[in-house]
Amino acid sequence: MRTCHRKGAAVRTRRIIRGCAVICVLALAGAIACTPKVEVTPSDKPITINLNVKIDHEIRVKVDKELDKVLSENSGLF
């Protein structure tokens, strides 16, 4: 009687394992079949880019002007 009960449990366990294996195979096949695809198509319209650019610059001529002034006042310096 005990061996018969063990055989029944072993058969059920094998069936469960086979069922899990079938489910895993079906899930894997579904995952492989459903490969995502991304497509990028160029636009027919031209691309417009609006930029706001601020260019700030500073030129320092103060030293040069002062040096010119000193040299012009003291022309015999050099």
mmCIF file as gemmi writes it, N, C-alpha and C atoms, coordinates in Angstrom:
data_model
loop_
_atom_site.group_PDB
_atom_site.id
_atom_site.type_symbol
_atom_site.label_atom_id
_atom_site.label_alt_id
_atom_site.label_comp_id
_atom_site.label_asym_id
_atom_site.label_entity_id
_atom_site.label_seq_id
_atom_site.pdbx_PDB_ins_code
_atom_site.Cartn_x
_atom_site.Cartn_y
_atom_site.Cartn_z
_atom_site.occupancy
_atom_site.B_iso_or_equiv
_atom_site.pdbx_formal_charge
_atom_site.auth_seq_id
_atom_site.auth_asym_id
_atom_site.pdbx_PDB_model_num
ATOM 1 N N . MET Axp A 1 ? 0.819 -1.185 0 1 0 ? 1 A 1
ATOM 2 C CA . MET Axp A 1 ? 0 0 0 1 0 ? 1 A 1
ATOM 3 C C . MET Axp A 1 ? 0.87 1.259 0 1 0 ? 1 A 1
ATOM 4 N N . ARG Axp A 2 ? 1.937 1.255 0.805 1 0 ? 2 A 1
ATOM 5 C CA . ARG Axp A 2 ? 2.814 2.419 0.89 1 0 ? 2 A 1
ATOM 6 C C . ARG Axp A 2 ? 3.548 2.65 -0.423 1 0 ? 2 A 1
ATOM 7 N N . THR Axp A 3 ? 4.012 1.572 -1.032 1 0 ? 3 A 1
ATOM 8 C CA . THR Axp A 3 ? 4.724 1.713 -2.3 1 0 ? 3 A 1
ATOM 9 C C . THR Axp A 3 ? 3.802 2.244 -3.374 1 0 ? 3 A 1
ATOM 10 N N . CYS Axp A 4 ? 2.539 1.857 -3.344 1 0 ? 4 A 1
ATOM 11 C CA . CYS Axp A 4 ? 1.568 2.348 -4.315 1 0 ? 4 A 1
ATOM 12 C C . CYS Axp A 4 ? 1.355 3.846 -4.12 1 0 ? 4 A 1
ATOM 13 N N . HIS Axp A 5 ? 1.31 4.303 -2.86 1 0 ? 5 A 1
ATOM 14 C CA . HIS Axp A 5 ? 1.143 5.723 -2.557 1 0 ? 5 A 1
ATOM 15 C C . HIS Axp A 5 ? 2.358 6.52 -3.041 1 0 ? 5 A 1
ATOM 16 N N . ARG Axp A 6 ? 3.551 5.922 -2.838 1 0 ? 6 A 1
ATOM 17 C CA . ARG Axp A 6 ? 4.778 6.589 -3.309 1 0 ? 6 A 1
ATOM 18 C C . ARG Axp A 6 ? 4.814 6.673 -4.823 1 0 ? 6 A 1
ATOM 19 N N . LYS Axp A 7 ? 4.364 5.611 -5.49 1 0 ? 7 A 1
ATOM 20 C CA . LYS Axp A 7 ? 4.344 5.644 -6.957 1 0 ? 7 A 1
ATOM 21 C C . LYS Axp A 7 ? 3.409 6.724 -7.459 1 0 ? 7 A 1
ATOM 22 N N . GLY Axp A 8 ? 2.259 6.85 -6.797 1 0 ? 8 A 1
ATOM 23 C CA . GLY Axp A 8 ? 1.304 7.883 -7.198 1 0 ? 8 A 1
ATOM 24 C C . GLY Axp A 8 ? 1.882 9.281 -7.015 1 0 ? 8 A 1
ATOM 25 N N . ALA Axp A 9 ? 2.607 9.494 -5.902 1 0 ? 9 A 1
ATOM 26 C CA . ALA Axp A 9 ? 3.232 10.797 -5.651 1 0 ? 9 A 1
ATOM 27 C C . ALA Axp A 9 ? 4.322 11.073 -6.667 1 0 ? 9 A 1
ATOM 28 N N . ALA Axp A 10 ? 5.089 10.026 -7.017 1 0 ? 10 A 1
ATOM 29 C CA . ALA Axp A 10 ? 6.16 10.208 -8.002 1 0 ? 10 A 1
ATOM 30 C C . ALA Axp A 10 ? 5.586 10.544 -9.374 1 0 ? 10 A 1
ATOM 31 N N . VAL Axp A 11 ? 4.485 9.911 -9.717 1 0 ? 11 A 1
ATOM 32 C CA . VAL Axp A 11 ? 3.846 10.181 -11.015 1 0 ? 11 A 1
ATOM 33 C C . VAL Axp A 11 ? 3.329 11.616 -11.032 1 0 ? 11 A 1
ATOM 34 N N . ARG Axp A 12 ? 2.71 12.056 -9.941 1 0 ? 12 A 1
ATOM 35 C CA . ARG Axp A 12 ? 2.211 13.427 -9.875 1 0 ? 12 A 1
ATOM 36 C C . ARG Axp A 12 ? 3.351 14.432 -9.966 1 0 ? 12 A 1
ATOM 37 N N . THR Axp A 13 ? 4.463 14.117 -9.294 1 0 ? 13 A 1
ATOM 38 C CA . THR Axp A 13 ? 5.618 15.007 -9.343 1 0 ? 13 A 1
ATOM 39 C C . THR Axp A 13 ? 6.163 15.109 -10.759 1 0 ? 13 A 1
ATOM 40 N N . ARG Axp A 14 ? 6.255 13.974 -11.441 1 0 ? 14 A 1
ATOM 41 C CA . ARG Axp A 14 ? 6.73 14 -12.837 1 0 ? 14 A 1
ATOM 42 C C . ARG Axp A 14 ? 5.782 14.805 -13.722 1 0 ? 14 A 1
ATOM 43 N N . ARG Axp A 15 ? 4.487 14.64 -13.511 1 0 ? 15 A 1
ATOM 44 C CA . ARG Axp A 15 ? 3.519 15.396 -14.307 1 0 ? 15 A 1
ATOM 45 C C . ARG Axp A 15 ? 3.658 16.904 -14.057 1 0 ? 15 A 1
ATOM 46 N N . ILE Axp A 16 ? 3.874 17.261 -12.801 1 0 ? 16 A 1
ATOM 47 C CA . ILE Axp A 16 ? 4.047 18.684 -12.466 1 0 ? 16 A 1
ATOM 48 C C . ILE Axp A 16 ? 5.309 19.228 -13.127 1 0 ? 16 A 1
ATOM 49 N N . ILE Axp A 17 ? 6.392 18.462 -13.074 1 0 ? 17 A 1
ATOM 50 C CA . ILE Axp A 17 ? 7.647 18.894 -13.688 1 0 ? 17 A 1
ATOM 51 C C . ILE Axp A 17 ? 7.483 19.014 -15.199 1 0 ? 17 A 1
ATOM 52 N N . ARG Axp A 18 ? 6.8 18.053 -15.826 1 0 ? 18 A 1
ATOM 53 C CA . ARG Axp A 18 ? 6.552 18.138 -17.269 1 0 ? 18 A 1
ATOM 54 C C . ARG Axp A 18 ? 5.694 19.353 -17.596 1 0 ? 18 A 1
ATOM 55 N N . GLY Axp A 19 ? 4.69 19.592 -16.773 1 0 ? 19 A 1
ATOM 56 C CA . GLY Axp A 19 ? 3.833 20.762 -16.998 1 0 ? 19 A 1
ATOM 57 C C . GLY Axp A 19 ? 4.617 22.054 -16.903 1 0 ? 19 A 1
ATOM 58 N N . CYS Axp A 20 ? 5.499 22.143 -15.912 1 0 ? 20 A 1
ATOM 59 C CA . CYS Axp A 20 ? 6.344 23.342 -15.767 1 0 ? 20 A 1
ATOM 60 C C . CYS Axp A 20 ? 7.282 23.469 -16.955 1 0 ? 20 A 1
ATOM 61 N N . ALA Axp A 21 ? 7.822 22.346 -17.403 1 0 ? 21 A 1
ATOM 62 C CA . ALA Axp A 21 ? 8.741 22.392 -18.543 1 0 ? 21 A 1
ATOM 63 C C . ALA Axp A 21 ? 8.013 22.861 -19.793 1 0 ? 21 A 1
ATOM 64 N N . VAL Axp A 22 ? 6.792 22.369 -19.999 1 0 ? 22 A 1
ATOM 65 C CA . VAL Axp A 22 ? 6 22.783 -21.168 1 0 ? 22 A 1
ATOM 66 C C . VAL Axp A 22 ? 5.69 24.27 -21.081 1 0 ? 22 A 1
ATOM 67 N N . ILE Axp A 23 ? 5.314 24.726 -19.902 1 0 ? 23 A 1
ATOM 68 C CA . ILE Axp A 23 ? 5.015 26.157 -19.719 1 0 ? 23 A 1
ATOM 69 C C . ILE Axp A 23 ? 6.252 26.999 -19.992 1 0 ? 23 A 1
ATOM 70 N N . CYS Axp A 24 ? 7.421 26.552 -19.498 1 0 ? 24 A 1
ATOM 71 C CA . CYS Axp A 24 ? 8.671 27.29 -19.727 1 0 ? 24 A 1
ATOM 72 C C . CYS Axp A 24 ? 9.01 27.344 -21.221 1 0 ? 24 A 1
ATOM 73 N N . VAL Axp A 25 ? 8.837 26.221 -21.905 1 0 ? 25 A 1
ATOM 74 C CA . VAL Axp A 25 ? 9.132 26.188 -23.348 1 0 ? 25 A 1
ATOM 75 C C . VAL Axp A 25 ? 8.184 27.106 -24.102 1 0 ? 25 A 1
ATOM 76 N N . LEU Axp A 26 ? 6.903 27.081 -23.755 1 0 ? 26 A 1
ATOM 77 C CA . LEU Axp A 26 ? 5.933 27.956 -24.414 1 0 ? 26 A 1
ATOM 78 C C . LEU Axp A 26 ? 6.231 29.429 -24.118 1 0 ? 26 A 1
ATOM 79 N N . ALA Axp A 27 ? 6.612 29.734 -22.884 1 0 ? 27 A 1
ATOM 80 C CA . ALA Axp A 27 ? 6.948 31.112 -22.535 1 0 ? 27 A 1
ATOM 81 C C . ALA Axp A 27 ? 8.188 31.564 -23.291 1 0 ? 27 A 1
ATOM 82 N N . LEU Axp A 28 ? 9.179 30.707 -23.397 1 0 ? 28 A 1
ATOM 83 C CA . LEU Axp A 28 ? 10.409 31.046 -24.131 1 0 ? 28 A 1
ATOM 84 C C . LEU Axp A 28 ? 10.109 31.239 -25.615 1 0 ? 28 A 1
ATOM 85 N N . ALA Axp A 29 ? 9.274 30.372 -26.174 1 0 ? 29 A 1
ATOM 86 C CA . ALA Axp A 29 ? 8.893 30.524 -27.59 1 0 ? 29 A 1
ATOM 87 C C . ALA Axp A 29 ? 8.132 31.816 -27.805 1 0 ? 29 A 1
ATOM 88 N N . GLY Axp A 30 ? 7.266 32.156 -26.874 1 0 ? 30 A 1
ATOM 89 C CA . GLY Axp A 30 ? 6.527 33.423 -26.979 1 0 ? 30 A 1
ATOM 90 C C . GLY Axp A 30 ? 7.449 34.618 -26.87 1 0 ? 30 A 1
ATOM 91 N N . ALA Axp A 31 ? 8.436 34.535 -25.981 1 0 ? 31 A 1
ATOM 92 C CA . ALA Axp A 31 ? 9.388 35.646 -25.821 1 0 ? 31 A 1
ATOM 93 C C . ALA Axp A 31 ? 10.239 35.817 -27.075 1 0 ? 31 A 1
ATOM 94 N N . ILE Axp A 32 ? 10.628 34.721 -27.686 1 0 ? 32 A 1
ATOM 95 C CA . ILE Axp A 32 ? 11.432 34.791 -28.908 1 0 ? 32 A 1
ATOM 96 C C . ILE Axp A 32 ? 10.591 35.307 -30.064 1 0 ? 32 A 1
ATOM 97 N N . ALA Axp A 33 ? 9.332 34.893 -30.134 1 0 ? 33 A 1
ATOM 98 C CA . ALA Axp A 33 ? 8.461 35.308 -31.239 1 0 ? 33 A 1
ATOM 99 C C . ALA Axp A 33 ? 8.107 36.784 -31.141 1 0 ? 33 A 1
ATOM 100 N N . CYS Axp A 34 ? 8.072 37.35 -29.97 1 0 ? 34 A 1
ATOM 101 C CA . CYS Axp A 34 ? 7.681 38.737 -29.771 1 0 ? 34 A 1
ATOM 102 C C . CYS Axp A 34 ? 8.902 39.633 -29.599 1 0 ? 34 A 1
ATOM 103 N N . THR Axp A 35 ? 9.771 39.644 -30.569 1 0 ? 35 A 1
ATOM 104 C CA . THR Axp A 35 ? 10.949 40.494 -30.503 1 0 ? 35 A 1
ATOM 105 C C . THR Axp A 35 ? 10.537 41.936 -30.804 1 0 ? 35 A 1
ATOM 106 N N . PRO Axp A 36 ? 10.827 42.883 -29.931 1 0 ? 36 A 1
ATOM 107 C CA . PRO Axp A 36 ? 10.438 44.264 -30.18 1 0 ? 36 A 1
ATOM 108 C C . PRO Axp A 36 ? 11.246 44.859 -31.335 1 0 ? 36 A 1
ATOM 109 N N . LYS Axp A 37 ? 10.583 45.713 -32.108 1 0 ? 37 A 1
ATOM 110 C CA . LYS Axp A 37 ? 11.225 46.334 -33.262 1 0 ? 37 A 1
ATOM 111 C C . LYS Axp A 37 ? 10.976 47.837 -33.202 1 0 ? 37 A 1
ATOM 112 N N . VAL Axp A 38 ? 12.017 48.607 -33.37 1 0 ? 38 A 1
ATOM 113 C CA . VAL Axp A 38 ? 11.921 50.068 -33.338 1 0 ? 38 A 1
ATOM 114 C C . VAL Axp A 38 ? 12.357 50.581 -34.699 1 0 ? 38 A 1
ATOM 115 N N . GLU Axp A 39 ? 11.508 51.397 -35.29 1 0 ? 39 A 1
ATOM 116 C CA . GLU Axp A 39 ? 11.839 51.992 -36.587 1 0 ? 39 A 1
ATOM 117 C C . GLU Axp A 39 ? 11.897 53.498 -36.445 1 0 ? 39 A 1
ATOM 118 N N . VAL Axp A 40 ? 12.878 54.077 -37.084 1 0 ? 40 A 1
ATOM 119 C CA . VAL Axp A 40 ? 13.017 55.534 -37.104 1 0 ? 40 A 1
ATOM 120 C C . VAL Axp A 40 ? 12.957 55.959 -38.557 1 0 ? 40 A 1
ATOM 121 N N . THR Axp A 41 ? 11.976 56.799 -38.869 1 0 ? 41 A 1
ATOM 122 C CA . THR Axp A 41 ? 11.85 57.283 -40.238 1 0 ? 41 A 1
ATOM 123 C C . THR Axp A 41 ? 12.161 58.773 -40.265 1 0 ? 41 A 1
ATOM 124 N N . PRO Axp A 42 ? 12.891 59.223 -41.275 1 0 ? 42 A 1
ATOM 125 C CA . PRO Axp A 42 ? 13.207 60.646 -41.345 1 0 ? 42 A 1
ATOM 126 C C . PRO Axp A 42 ? 11.969 61.445 -41.728 1 0 ? 42 A 1
ATOM 127 N N . SER Axp A 43 ? 11.943 62.682 -41.28 1 0 ? 43 A 1
ATOM 128 C CA . SER Axp A 43 ? 10.819 63.556 -41.569 1 0 ? 43 A 1
ATOM 129 C C . SER Axp A 43 ? 10.939 64.13 -42.979 1 0 ? 43 A 1
ATOM 130 N N . ASP Axp A 44 ? 9.789 64.396 -43.615 1 0 ? 44 A 1
ATOM 131 C CA . ASP Axp A 44 ? 9.794 65.017 -44.942 1 0 ? 44 A 1
ATOM 132 C C . ASP Axp A 44 ? 10.057 66.514 -44.842 1 0 ? 44 A 1
ATOM 133 N N . LYS Axp A 45 ? 9.718 67.116 -43.724 1 0 ? 45 A 1
ATOM 134 C CA . LYS Axp A 45 ? 9.886 68.558 -43.534 1 0 ? 45 A 1
ATOM 135 C C . LYS Axp A 45 ? 11.309 68.853 -43.073 1 0 ? 45 A 1
ATOM 136 N N . PRO Axp A 46 ? 11.842 70.033 -43.422 1 0 ? 46 A 1
ATOM 137 C CA . PRO Axp A 46 ? 13.179 70.379 -42.948 1 0 ? 46 A 1
ATOM 138 C C . PRO Axp A 46 ? 13.173 70.623 -41.437 1 0 ? 46 A 1
ATOM 139 N N . ILE Axp A 47 ? 14.296 70.416 -40.855 1 0 ? 47 A 1
ATOM 140 C CA . ILE Axp A 47 ? 14.437 70.602 -39.416 1 0 ? 47 A 1
ATOM 141 C C . ILE Axp A 47 ? 14.774 72.068 -39.161 1 0 ? 47 A 1
ATOM 142 N N . THR Axp A 48 ? 14.029 72.709 -38.283 1 0 ? 48 A 1
ATOM 143 C CA . THR Axp A 48 ? 14.252 74.103 -37.927 1 0 ? 48 A 1
ATOM 144 C C . THR Axp A 48 ? 14.821 74.158 -36.51 1 0 ? 48 A 1
ATOM 145 N N . ILE Axp A 49 ? 15.944 74.842 -36.406 1 0 ? 49 A 1
ATOM 146 C CA . ILE Axp A 49 ? 16.574 74.986 -35.103 1 0 ? 49 A 1
ATOM 147 C C . ILE Axp A 49 ? 16.631 76.472 -34.778 1 0 ? 49 A 1
ATOM 148 N N . ASN Axp A 50 ? 16.007 76.87 -33.703 1 0 ? 50 A 1
ATOM 149 C CA . ASN Axp A 50 ? 16.043 78.261 -33.257 1 0 ? 50 A 1
ATOM 150 C C . ASN Axp A 50 ? 17.016 78.37 -32.095 1 0 ? 50 A 1
ATOM 151 N N . LEU Axp A 51 ? 18.003 79.223 -32.265 1 0 ? 51 A 1
ATOM 152 C CA . LEU Axp A 51 ? 19 79.407 -31.221 1 0 ? 51 A 1
ATOM 153 C C . LEU Axp A 51 ? 19.034 80.86 -30.792 1 0 ? 51 A 1
ATOM 154 N N . ASN Axp A 52 ? 19.148 81.078 -29.543 1 0 ? 52 A 1
ATOM 155 C CA . ASN Axp A 52 ? 19.387 82.411 -29 1 0 ? 52 A 1
ATOM 156 C C . ASN Axp A 52 ? 20.799 82.402 -28.44 1 0 ? 52 A 1
ATOM 157 N N . VAL Axp A 53 ? 21.681 83.071 -29.142 1 0 ? 53 A 1
ATOM 158 C CA . VAL Axp A 53 ? 23.086 83.067 -28.757 1 0 ? 53 A 1
ATOM 159 C C . VAL Axp A 53 ? 23.484 84.486 -28.368 1 0 ? 53 A 1
ATOM 160 N N . LYS Axp A 54 ? 24.063 84.606 -27.231 1 0 ? 54 A 1
ATOM 161 C CA . LYS Axp A 54 ? 24.549 85.9 -26.772 1 0 ? 54 A 1
ATOM 162 C C . LYS Axp A 54 ? 26.064 85.81 -26.666 1 0 ? 54 A 1
ATOM 163 N N . ILE Axp A 55 ? 26.715 86.657 -27.461 1 0 ? 55 A 1
ATOM 164 C CA . ILE Axp A 55 ? 28.169 86.675 -27.428 1 0 ? 55 A 1
ATOM 165 C C . ILE Axp A 55 ? 28.589 87.945 -26.705 1 0 ? 55 A 1
ATOM 166 N N . ASP Axp A 56 ? 29.285 87.768 -25.659 1 0 ? 56 A 1
ATOM 167 C CA . ASP Axp A 56 ? 29.733 88.903 -24.859 1 0 ? 56 A 1
ATOM 168 C C . ASP Axp A 56 ? 31.26 88.896 -24.854 1 0 ? 56 A 1
ATOM 169 N N . HIS Axp A 57 ? 31.842 90.007 -25.19 1 0 ? 57 A 1
ATOM 170 C CA . HIS Axp A 57 ? 33.292 90.066 -25.18 1 0 ? 57 A 1
ATOM 171 C C . HIS Axp A 57 ? 33.733 91.404 -24.609 1 0 ? 57 A 1
ATOM 172 N N . GLU Axp A 58 ? 34.922 91.422 -24.141 1 0 ? 58 A 1
ATOM 173 C CA . GLU Axp A 58 ? 35.47 92.637 -23.549 1 0 ? 58 A 1
ATOM 174 C C . GLU Axp A 58 ? 36.919 92.761 -24.01 1 0 ? 58 A 1
ATOM 175 N N . ILE Axp A 59 ? 37.228 93.893 -24.522 1 0 ? 59 A 1
ATOM 176 C CA . ILE Axp A 59 ? 38.6 94.142 -24.962 1 0 ? 59 A 1
ATOM 177 C C . ILE Axp A 59 ? 39.194 95.203 -24.035 1 0 ? 59 A 1
ATOM 178 N N . ARG Axp A 60 ? 40.323 94.892 -23.483 1 0 ? 60 A 1
ATOM 179 C CA . ARG Axp A 60 ? 40.962 95.812 -22.53 1 0 ? 60 A 1
ATOM 180 C C . ARG Axp A 60 ? 42.089 96.548 -23.237 1 0 ? 60 A 1
ATOM 181 N N . VAL Axp A 61 ? 41.846 97.804 -23.518 1 0 ? 61 A 1
ATOM 182 C CA . VAL Axp A 61 ? 42.85 98.644 -24.17 1 0 ? 61 A 1
ATOM 183 C C . VAL Axp A 61 ? 43.292 99.762 -23.25 1 0 ? 61 A 1
ATOM 184 N N . LYS Axp A 62 ? 42.827 99.737 -22.042 1 0 ? 62 A 1
ATOM 185 C CA . LYS Axp A 62 ? 43.138 100.793 -21.087 1 0 ? 62 A 1
ATOM 186 C C . LYS Axp A 62 ? 44.646 100.901 -20.855 1 0 ? 62 A 1
ATOM 187 N N . VAL Axp A 63 ? 45.321 99.807 -20.655 1 0 ? 63 A 1
ATOM 188 C CA . VAL Axp A 63 ? 46.766 99.824 -20.391 1 0 ? 63 A 1
ATOM 189 C C . VAL Axp A 63 ? 47.507 100.354 -21.612 1 0 ? 63 A 1
ATOM 190 N N . ASP Axp A 64 ? 47.109 99.922 -22.785 1 0 ? 64 A 1
ATOM 191 C CA . ASP Axp A 64 ? 47.772 100.387 -24.002 1 0 ? 64 A 1
ATOM 192 C C . ASP Axp A 64 ? 47.61 101.889 -24.176 1 0 ? 64 A 1
ATOM 193 N N . LYS Axp A 65 ? 46.406 102.391 -23.908 1 0 ? 65 A 1
ATOM 194 C CA . LYS Axp A 65 ? 46.181 103.826 -24.045 1 0 ? 65 A 1
ATOM 195 C C . LYS Axp A 65 ? 47.013 104.611 -23.034 1 0 ? 65 A 1
ATOM 196 N N . GLU Axp A 66 ? 47.073 104.132 -21.806 1 0 ? 66 A 1
ATOM 197 C CA . GLU Axp A 66 ? 47.877 104.812 -20.791 1 0 ? 66 A 1
ATOM 198 C C . GLU Axp A 66 ? 49.357 104.755 -21.158 1 0 ? 66 A 1
ATOM 199 N N . LEU Axp A 67 ? 49.806 103.648 -21.692 1 0 ? 67 A 1
ATOM 200 C CA . LEU Axp A 67 ? 51.196 103.508 -22.097 1 0 ? 67 A 1
ATOM 201 C C . LEU Axp A 67 ? 51.5 104.445 -23.273 1 0 ? 67 A 1
ATOM 202 N N . ASP Axp A 68 ? 50.593 104.542 -24.226 1 0 ? 68 A 1
ATOM 203 C CA . ASP Axp A 68 ? 50.764 105.486 -25.327 1 0 ? 68 A 1
ATOM 204 C C . ASP Axp A 68 ? 50.847 106.92 -24.805 1 0 ? 68 A 1
ATOM 205 N N . LYS Axp A 69 ? 50.02 107.227 -23.843 1 0 ? 69 A 1
ATOM 206 C CA . LYS Axp A 69 ? 50.023 108.572 -23.272 1 0 ? 69 A 1
ATOM 207 C C . LYS Axp A 69 ? 51.362 108.871 -22.599 1 0 ? 69 A 1
ATOM 208 N N . VAL Axp A 70 ? 51.866 107.914 -21.825 1 0 ? 70 A 1
ATOM 209 C CA . VAL Axp A 70 ? 53.162 108.102 -21.136 1 0 ? 70 A 1
ATOM 210 C C . VAL Axp A 70 ? 54.278 108.242 -22.166 1 0 ? 70 A 1
ATOM 211 N N . LEU Axp A 71 ? 54.247 107.408 -23.195 1 0 ? 71 A 1
ATOM 212 C CA . LEU Axp A 71 ? 55.314 107.46 -24.2 1 0 ? 71 A 1
ATOM 213 C C . LEU Axp A 71 ? 55.246 108.751 -25.021 1 0 ? 71 A 1
ATOM 214 N N . SER Axp A 72 ? 54.02 109.23 -25.269 1 0 ? 72 A 1
ATOM 215 C CA . SER Axp A 72 ? 53.915 110.465 -26.053 1 0 ? 72 A 1
ATOM 216 C C . SER Axp A 72 ? 54.338 111.672 -25.227 1 0 ? 72 A 1
ATOM 217 N N . GLU Axp A 73 ? 54.067 111.65 -23.919 1 0 ? 73 A 1
ATOM 218 C CA . GLU Axp A 73 ? 54.473 112.762 -23.065 1 0 ? 73 A 1
ATOM 219 C C . GLU Axp A 73 ? 55.985 112.757 -22.839 1 0 ? 73 A 1
ATOM 220 N N . ASN Axp A 74 ? 56.545 111.583 -22.713 1 0 ? 74 A 1
ATOM 221 C CA . ASN Axp A 74 ? 57.99 111.461 -22.496 1 0 ? 74 A 1
ATOM 222 C C . ASN Axp A 74 ? 58.611 110.775 -23.708 1 0 ? 74 A 1
ATOM 223 N N . SER Axp A 75 ? 58.677 111.46 -24.821 1 0 ? 75 A 1
ATOM 224 C CA . SER Axp A 75 ? 59.139 110.849 -26.056 1 0 ? 75 A 1
ATOM 225 C C . SER Axp A 75 ? 60.62 110.462 -25.994 1 0 ? 75 A 1
ATOM 226 N N . GLY Axp A 76 ? 61.379 111.036 -25.117 1 0 ? 76 A 1
ATOM 227 C CA . GLY Axp A 76 ? 62.786 110.691 -25.021 1 0 ? 76 A 1
ATOM 228 C C . GLY Axp A 76 ? 63.059 109.568 -24.037 1 0 ? 76 A 1
ATOM 229 N N . LEU Axp A 77 ? 62.007 108.892 -23.601 1 0 ? 77 A 1
ATOM 230 C CA . LEU Axp A 77 ? 62.17 107.812 -22.615 1 0 ? 77 A 1
ATOM 231 C C . LEU Axp A 77 ? 62.967 106.647 -23.194 1 0 ? 77 A 1
ATOM 232 N N . PHE Axp A 78 ? 62.718 106.268 -24.436 1 0 ? 78 A 1
ATOM 233 C CA . PHE Axp A 78 ? 63.467 105.18 -25.062 1 0 ? 78 A 1
ATOM 234 C C . PHE Axp A 78 ? 64.336 105.686 -26.167 1 0 ? 78 A 1
